[in-house]
């Protein structure tokens, strides 16, 4: 209904005003002259294109009305359609004229005011009446146009800002995935190197010590099982990360951190002003290197967020070793001015870490105050 009204509404308005003006003209003075009928059409039909050509429509309507009352003095005082056409043309030129047309429209309105004053007299009361009758409809249309243009500018800025934020978040995700892929690559490479050394040792023990060979084969099985899971995680990351064909040989990176380095991290954060305590739930068991690395990075990122956002606070890191998963939770009792929405780079990194190992993560205010990050990291990743 709205598109039809917008498309044909102005045409219908012009036709209704033209018919109404003819009826009023006949009722006012009997059979009108052909010239008067033509001026009625000139005074109303141009309103059909008041949006597409506002200045042309305005000039045509105003000239037509001026000549109509010149041929039929007093008709304007008794005609409702005359008043409606007059006001609609003034409103429309203020509402729809833009750019150079807007300046031409302003000049046309001033000329209309001058004509009105010249015909009605120069009494101060008449001047005020002219400003109200001529200026008010034009000002209403102009105000609405400026408001809509301002809204359009703000909407465009908001969309641009939203697109920029999405692009920043996308880049952060891509960078984090690339970093995770490099770290997992190092973990898998290390596992393969260990397997090669164990295989060599087992070969040397063939025929000498069957127990040493069995232990080496068990170690090879355990190492390769963990490496297979890390390889699956690595491939899952690489599916969503573009490789860089221009990379050059880089220096050998330092060993990747793990939960064995957690005490050093806790001491570093505590020295920075946030006391950190570590709690263990269940017996500590070996976890796959990829999960071990992810758990350390999640704790590191969460504690960094505490330093940045929580203010004076204490933090607790809890490690819960289950039969099939490691649950890591980081809770602080600080007060944040704003609660992170999940779009910050720190939380993006945590979510990507958890997604790589096929786990689950929640982050938000805790019921007893403060903020908590909780991640469940399964030991094994099922093949898809």
BELTACOR-V978607 format. One record per residue. N is the residue number from 1. RES is the residue in three letters. PHI is phi in degrees with one decimal (NA if undefined). NEAR is the number of other C-alpha atoms within 12 Angstrom. Layout:
n=N res=RES phi=PHI near=NEAR
n=N res=RES phi=PHI near=NEAR
//
This chain:
n=1 res=UNK phi=NA near=8
n=2 res=UNK phi=-62.2 near=8
n=3 res=UNK phi=-61.8 near=8
n=4 res=UNK phi=-65.0 near=11
n=5 res=UNK phi=-64.4 near=12
n=6 res=UNK phi=-67.1 near=17
n=7 res=UNK phi=-77.0 near=16
n=8 res=UNK phi=-112.3 near=18
n=9 res=UNK phi=-63.2 near=20
n=10 res=UNK phi=-67.7 near=27
n=11 res=UNK phi=-63.6 near=22
n=12 res=UNK phi=-62.6 near=21
n=13 res=UNK phi=-60.9 near=27
n=14 res=UNK phi=-63.7 near=32
n=15 res=UNK phi=-66.4 near=25
n=16 res=UNK phi=-63.6 near=23
n=17 res=UNK phi=-66.4 near=34
n=18 res=UNK phi=-63.5 near=35
n=19 res=UNK phi=-63.8 near=22
n=20 res=UNK phi=-63.3 near=28
n=21 res=UNK phi=-67.1 near=37
n=22 res=UNK phi=-64.1 near=34
n=23 res=UNK phi=-61.7 near=22
n=24 res=UNK phi=-64.7 near=26
n=25 res=UNK phi=-66.0 near=35
n=26 res=UNK phi=-65.7 near=21
n=27 res=UNK phi=-67.5 near=15
n=28 res=UNK phi=-78.8 near=21
n=29 res=UNK phi=-136.5 near=19
n=30 res=UNK phi=81.9 near=13
n=31 res=UNK phi=-62.4 near=15
n=32 res=UNK phi=-79.0 near=23
n=33 res=UNK phi=-74.0 near=17
n=34 res=UNK phi=-61.1 near=15
n=35 res=UNK phi=-62.7 near=18
n=36 res=UNK phi=-66.9 near=31
n=37 res=UNK phi=-63.1 near=29
n=38 res=UNK phi=-63.6 near=21
n=39 res=UNK phi=-68.4 near=32
n=40 res=UNK phi=-60.4 near=45
n=41 res=UNK phi=-65.4 near=33
n=42 res=UNK phi=-63.9 near=34
n=43 res=UNK phi=-80.6 near=43
n=44 res=UNK phi=-123.6 near=45
n=45 res=UNK phi=-62.2 near=35
n=46 res=UNK phi=-60.1 near=39
n=47 res=UNK phi=-65.8 near=43
n=48 res=UNK phi=-65.1 near=35
n=49 res=UNK phi=-117.9 near=29
n=50 res=UNK phi=-67.3 near=34
n=51 res=UNK phi=-86.9 near=30
n=52 res=UNK phi=-74.6 near=22
n=53 res=UNK phi=-132.6 near=25
n=54 res=UNK phi=-63.2 near=36
n=55 res=UNK phi=-70.7 near=36
n=56 res=UNK phi=-61.0 near=31
n=57 res=UNK phi=-61.1 near=38
n=58 res=UNK phi=-61.9 near=47
n=59 res=UNK phi=-62.5 near=33
n=60 res=UNK phi=-62.7 near=33
n=61 res=UNK phi=-65.4 near=42
n=62 res=UNK phi=-66.0 near=40
n=63 res=UNK phi=-65.5 near=28
n=64 res=UNK phi=-62.2 near=32
n=65 res=UNK phi=-65.2 near=42
n=66 res=UNK phi=-62.5 near=29
n=67 res=UNK phi=-69.9 near=24
n=68 res=UNK phi=-63.9 near=34
n=69 res=UNK phi=-76.2 near=26
n=70 res=UNK phi=-69.0 near=17
n=71 res=UNK phi=-80.6 near=23
n=72 res=UNK phi=-129.1 near=27
n=73 res=UNK phi=-57.8 near=19
n=74 res=UNK phi=90.8 near=16
n=75 res=UNK phi=-63.6 near=29
n=76 res=UNK phi=-64.9 near=26
n=77 res=UNK phi=-76.4 near=15
n=78 res=UNK phi=-114.0 near=18
n=79 res=UNK phi=-109.3 near=30
n=80 res=UNK phi=-74.3 near=21
n=81 res=UNK phi=-63.5 near=31
n=82 res=UNK phi=-59.7 near=38
n=83 res=UNK phi=-64.7 near=27
n=84 res=UNK phi=-63.3 near=28
n=85 res=UNK phi=-62.0 near=43
n=86 res=UNK phi=-62.1 near=39
n=87 res=UNK phi=-68.8 near=33
n=88 res=UNK phi=-63.9 near=38
n=89 res=UNK phi=-66.0 near=50
n=90 res=UNK phi=-65.6 near=43
n=91 res=UNK phi=-62.4 near=36
n=92 res=UNK phi=-65.7 near=42
n=93 res=UNK phi=-68.7 near=47
n=94 res=UNK phi=-72.6 near=41
n=95 res=UNK phi=-78.6 near=34
n=96 res=UNK phi=-114.1 near=36
n=97 res=UNK phi=-79.2 near=34
n=98 res=UNK phi=-131.8 near=24
n=99 res=UNK phi=62.5 near=15
n=100 res=UNK phi=-63.3 near=13
n=101 res=UNK phi=-61.4 near=23
n=102 res=UNK phi=-63.5 near=27
n=103 res=UNK phi=-68.9 near=18
n=104 res=UNK phi=-62.7 near=21
n=105 res=UNK phi=-64.4 near=35
n=106 res=UNK phi=-61.0 near=31
n=107 res=UNK phi=-64.9 near=20
n=108 res=UNK phi=-63.6 near=32
n=109 res=UNK phi=-66.5 near=36
n=110 res=UNK phi=-63.7 near=20
n=111 res=UNK phi=-64.0 near=21
n=112 res=UNK phi=-62.4 near=31
n=113 res=UNK phi=-61.1 near=30
n=114 res=UNK phi=-63.2 near=21
n=115 res=UNK phi=-64.6 near=21
n=116 res=UNK phi=-64.1 near=27
n=117 res=UNK phi=-65.2 near=23
n=118 res=UNK phi=-64.5 near=15
n=119 res=UNK phi=-82.6 near=18
n=120 res=UNK phi=-99.2 near=17
n=121 res=UNK phi=113.7 near=17
n=122 res=UNK phi=-108.6 near=17
n=123 res=UNK phi=-62.7 near=13
n=124 res=UNK phi=-53.3 near=12
n=125 res=UNK phi=-64.1 near=13
n=126 res=UNK phi=-67.1 near=20
n=127 res=UNK phi=-62.7 near=22
n=128 res=UNK phi=-63.2 near=19
n=129 res=UNK phi=-64.2 near=19
n=130 res=UNK phi=-62.3 near=28
n=131 res=UNK phi=-60.1 near=22
n=132 res=UNK phi=-72.4 near=19
n=133 res=UNK phi=-72.8 near=26
n=134 res=UNK phi=-89.7 near=36
n=135 res=UNK phi=-74.8 near=32
n=136 res=UNK phi=-63.1 near=23
n=137 res=UNK phi=-62.1 near=28
n=138 res=UNK phi=-63.3 near=37
n=139 res=UNK phi=-64.0 near=25
n=140 res=UNK phi=-63.3 near=25
n=141 res=UNK phi=-64.6 near=31
n=142 res=UNK phi=-63.9 near=28
n=143 res=UNK phi=-61.9 near=22
n=144 res=UNK phi=-65.0 near=21
n=145 res=UNK phi=-63.4 near=25
n=146 res=UNK phi=-62.5 near=21
n=147 res=UNK phi=-66.1 near=15
n=148 res=UNK phi=-64.4 near=16
n=149 res=UNK phi=-64.1 near=17
n=150 res=UNK phi=-64.4 near=14
n=151 res=UNK phi=-62.8 near=14
n=152 res=UNK phi=-65.0 near=14
n=153 res=UNK phi=-64.1 near=14
n=154 res=UNK phi=-63.5 near=14
n=155 res=UNK phi=-63.9 near=14
n=156 res=UNK phi=-63.9 near=14
n=157 res=UNK phi=-65.0 near=14
n=158 res=UNK phi=-64.4 near=14
n=159 res=UNK phi=-66.0 near=14
n=160 res=UNK phi=-64.9 near=14
n=161 res=UNK phi=-64.4 near=14
n=162 res=UNK phi=-62.6 near=14
n=163 res=UNK phi=-64.8 near=14
n=164 res=UNK phi=-65.4 near=14
n=165 res=UNK phi=-63.4 near=17
n=166 res=UNK phi=-64.0 near=17
n=167 res=UNK phi=-66.6 near=15
n=168 res=UNK phi=-62.1 near=18
n=169 res=UNK phi=-63.8 near=23
n=170 res=UNK phi=-63.9 near=22
n=171 res=UNK phi=-65.1 near=19
n=172 res=UNK phi=-63.2 near=25
n=173 res=UNK phi=-63.3 near=30
n=174 res=UNK phi=-62.8 near=25
n=175 res=UNK phi=-63.2 near=25
n=176 res=UNK phi=-66.5 near=31
n=177 res=UNK phi=-64.6 near=35
n=178 res=UNK phi=-63.7 near=29
n=179 res=UNK phi=-66.3 near=26
n=180 res=UNK phi=-62.6 near=40
n=181 res=UNK phi=-61.9 near=36
n=182 res=UNK phi=-63.7 near=29
n=183 res=UNK phi=-66.4 near=34
n=184 res=UNK phi=-65.6 near=40
n=185 res=UNK phi=-60.5 near=32
n=186 res=UNK phi=-64.3 near=27
n=187 res=UNK phi=-63.5 near=37
n=188 res=UNK phi=-65.4 near=32
n=189 res=UNK phi=-59.4 near=27
n=190 res=UNK phi=-62.8 near=24
n=191 res=UNK phi=-62.4 near=30
n=192 res=UNK phi=-65.6 near=26
n=193 res=UNK phi=-61.7 near=18
n=194 res=UNK phi=-62.9 near=23
n=195 res=UNK phi=-62.6 near=26
n=196 res=UNK phi=-60.6 near=21
n=197 res=UNK phi=-63.8 near=19
n=198 res=UNK phi=-66.1 near=27
n=199 res=UNK phi=-65.0 near=26
n=200 res=UNK phi=-62.9 near=18
n=201 res=UNK phi=-63.5 near=23
n=202 res=UNK phi=-64.8 near=25
n=203 res=UNK phi=-64.6 near=19
n=204 res=UNK phi=-68.2 near=16
n=205 res=UNK phi=-89.5 near=19
n=206 res=UNK phi=-59.7 near=17
n=207 res=UNK phi=81.2 near=12
n=208 res=UNK phi=-110.7 near=13
n=209 res=UNK phi=-138.9 near=15
n=210 res=UNK phi=-63.8 near=16
n=211 res=UNK phi=-64.9 near=14
n=212 res=UNK phi=-64.2 near=21
n=213 res=UNK phi=-64.6 near=22
n=214 res=UNK phi=-63.8 near=21
n=215 res=UNK phi=-64.3 near=18
n=216 res=UNK phi=-64.4 near=27
n=217 res=UNK phi=-66.5 near=26
n=218 res=UNK phi=-61.7 near=18
n=219 res=UNK phi=-65.1 near=25
n=220 res=UNK phi=-62.5 near=27
n=221 res=UNK phi=-62.5 near=21
n=222 res=UNK phi=-65.3 near=23
n=223 res=UNK phi=-64.5 near=32
n=224 res=UNK phi=-71.4 near=28
n=225 res=UNK phi=-63.1 near=25
n=226 res=UNK phi=-65.7 near=34
n=227 res=UNK phi=-66.0 near=35
n=228 res=UNK phi=-63.2 near=30
n=229 res=UNK phi=-62.8 near=34
n=230 res=UNK phi=-66.3 near=44
n=231 res=UNK phi=-65.1 near=37
n=232 res=UNK phi=-62.3 near=27
n=233 res=UNK phi=-65.1 near=43
n=234 res=UNK phi=-62.7 near=35
n=235 res=UNK phi=-64.9 near=27
n=236 res=UNK phi=-62.9 near=27
n=237 res=UNK phi=-68.8 near=33
n=238 res=UNK phi=-67.0 near=25
n=239 res=UNK phi=-61.8 near=16
n=240 res=UNK phi=-106.4 near=21
n=241 res=UNK phi=-125.5 near=23
n=242 res=UNK phi=-72.4 near=17
n=243 res=UNK phi=-81.5 near=17
n=244 res=UNK phi=-105.2 near=10
n=245 res=UNK phi=-72.5 near=7
n=246 res=UNK phi=-98.5 near=8
n=247 res=UNK phi=-66.9 near=7
n=248 res=UNK phi=-112.4 near=7
n=249 res=UNK phi=-62.0 near=8
n=250 res=UNK phi=-109.5 near=9
n=251 res=UNK phi=-60.3 near=6
n=252 res=UNK phi=-59.9 near=9
n=253 res=UNK phi=-71.0 near=13
n=254 res=UNK phi=-68.4 near=10
n=255 res=UNK phi=-57.9 near=16
n=256 res=UNK phi=-73.0 near=27
n=257 res=UNK phi=-72.7 near=28
n=258 res=UNK phi=-148.4 near=27
n=259 res=UNK phi=-64.3 near=34
n=260 res=UNK phi=-66.6 near=19
n=261 res=UNK phi=-96.0 near=20
n=262 res=UNK phi=-64.1 near=28
n=263 res=UNK phi=-60.4 near=21
n=264 res=UNK phi=-66.1 near=18
n=265 res=UNK phi=-63.8 near=30
n=266 res=UNK phi=-61.8 near=31
n=267 res=UNK phi=-64.4 near=19
n=268 res=UNK phi=-65.2 near=19
n=269 res=UNK phi=-68.6 near=30
n=270 res=UNK phi=-61.5 near=24
n=271 res=UNK phi=-67.2 near=13
n=272 res=UNK phi=-83.9 near=20
n=273 res=UNK phi=119.2 near=21
n=274 res=UNK phi=-119.8 near=30
n=275 res=UNK phi=-61.1 near=27
n=276 res=UNK phi=-126.6 near=34
n=277 res=UNK phi=-117.9 near=25
n=278 res=UNK phi=-118.6 near=26
n=279 res=UNK phi=-122.5 near=23
n=280 res=UNK phi=-111.2 near=20
n=281 res=UNK phi=-121.8 near=18
n=282 res=UNK phi=94.2 near=15
n=283 res=UNK phi=-74.1 near=14
n=284 res=UNK phi=-66.5 near=19
n=285 res=UNK phi=-126.1 near=20
n=286 res=UNK phi=-62.6 near=22
n=287 res=UNK phi=-121.2 near=35
n=288 res=UNK phi=-55.3 near=36
n=289 res=UNK phi=-55.3 near=40
n=290 res=UNK phi=-63.6 near=48
n=291 res=UNK phi=-67.5 near=46
n=292 res=UNK phi=-60.0 near=39
n=293 res=UNK phi=-64.3 near=36
n=294 res=UNK phi=-62.6 near=45
n=295 res=UNK phi=-61.0 near=49
n=296 res=UNK phi=-63.0 near=39
n=297 res=UNK phi=-65.1 near=35
n=298 res=UNK phi=-63.1 near=44
n=299 res=UNK phi=-62.6 near=45
n=300 res=UNK phi=-60.8 near=38
n=301 res=UNK phi=-67.3 near=29
n=302 res=UNK phi=-64.4 near=44
n=303 res=UNK phi=-68.0 near=44
n=304 res=UNK phi=-63.3 near=31
n=305 res=UNK phi=-63.9 near=36
n=306 res=UNK phi=-62.3 near=40
n=307 res=UNK phi=-61.0 near=30
n=308 res=UNK phi=-78.9 near=23
n=309 res=UNK phi=-118.3 near=25
n=310 res=UNK phi=-86.4 near=30
n=311 res=UNK phi=71.1 near=25
n=312 res=UNK phi=-60.4 near=20
n=313 res=UNK phi=-160.4 near=29
n=314 res=UNK phi=-120.4 near=30
n=315 res=UNK phi=-126.9 near=36
n=316 res=UNK phi=-127.1 near=32
n=317 res=UNK phi=-107.4 near=37
n=318 res=UNK phi=-118.5 near=30
n=319 res=UNK phi=-114.0 near=33
n=320 res=UNK phi=-112.8 near=28
n=321 res=UNK phi=-89.1 near=27
n=322 res=UNK phi=-100.5 near=21
n=323 res=UNK phi=-71.5 near=18
n=324 res=UNK phi=-129.7 near=19
n=325 res=UNK phi=-158.0 near=30
n=326 res=UNK phi=-106.7 near=39
n=327 res=UNK phi=-106.9 near=38
n=328 res=UNK phi=-114.5 near=42
n=329 res=UNK phi=-132.8 near=40
n=330 res=UNK phi=-125.5 near=42
n=331 res=UNK phi=-122.9 near=40
n=332 res=UNK phi=-128.5 near=39
n=333 res=UNK phi=-107.5 near=27
n=334 res=UNK phi=-79.7 near=30
n=335 res=UNK phi=-118.0 near=25
n=336 res=UNK phi=-101.5 near=23
n=337 res=UNK phi=-65.0 near=12
n=338 res=UNK phi=-132.5 near=15
n=339 res=UNK phi=-82.6 near=23
n=340 res=UNK phi=-55.7 near=25
n=341 res=UNK phi=-89.5 near=15
n=342 res=UNK phi=100.2 near=22
n=343 res=UNK phi=-100.8 near=21
n=344 res=UNK phi=-70.8 near=25
n=345 res=UNK phi=-62.0 near=27
n=346 res=UNK phi=-61.5 near=32
n=347 res=UNK phi=-69.0 near=37
n=348 res=UNK phi=-61.0 near=32
n=349 res=UNK phi=-61.5 near=37
n=350 res=UNK phi=-63.1 near=45
n=351 res=UNK phi=-63.9 near=37
n=352 res=UNK phi=-66.9 near=39
n=353 res=UNK phi=-59.3 near=43
n=354 res=UNK phi=-68.0 near=42
n=355 res=UNK phi=-64.0 near=30
n=356 res=UNK phi=-61.6 near=43
n=357 res=UNK phi=-90.6 near=44
n=358 res=UNK phi=74.7 near=32
n=359 res=UNK phi=-102.5 near=30
n=360 res=UNK phi=-132.5 near=24
n=361 res=UNK phi=-144.4 near=32
n=362 res=UNK phi=-130.1 near=27
n=363 res=UNK phi=-147.2 near=31
n=364 res=UNK phi=171.6 near=25
n=365 res=UNK phi=-61.3 near=25
n=366 res=UNK phi=-91.0 near=20
n=367 res=UNK phi=-58.6 near=11
n=368 res=UNK phi=-94.0 near=13
n=369 res=UNK phi=98.6 near=18
n=370 res=UNK phi=80.3 near=29
n=371 res=UNK phi=-136.9 near=35
n=372 res=UNK phi=-137.2 near=36
n=373 res=UNK phi=-115.7 near=39
n=374 res=UNK phi=-130.9 near=34
n=375 res=UNK phi=-129.9 near=39
n=376 res=UNK phi=-106.3 near=34
n=377 res=UNK phi=-117.9 near=40
n=378 res=UNK phi=-67.9 near=35
n=379 res=UNK phi=-71.9 near=35
n=380 res=UNK phi=-117.6 near=29
n=381 res=UNK phi=-113.3 near=30
n=382 res=UNK phi=-67.3 near=16
n=383 res=UNK phi=-70.3 near=14
n=384 res=UNK phi=-92.6 near=9
//
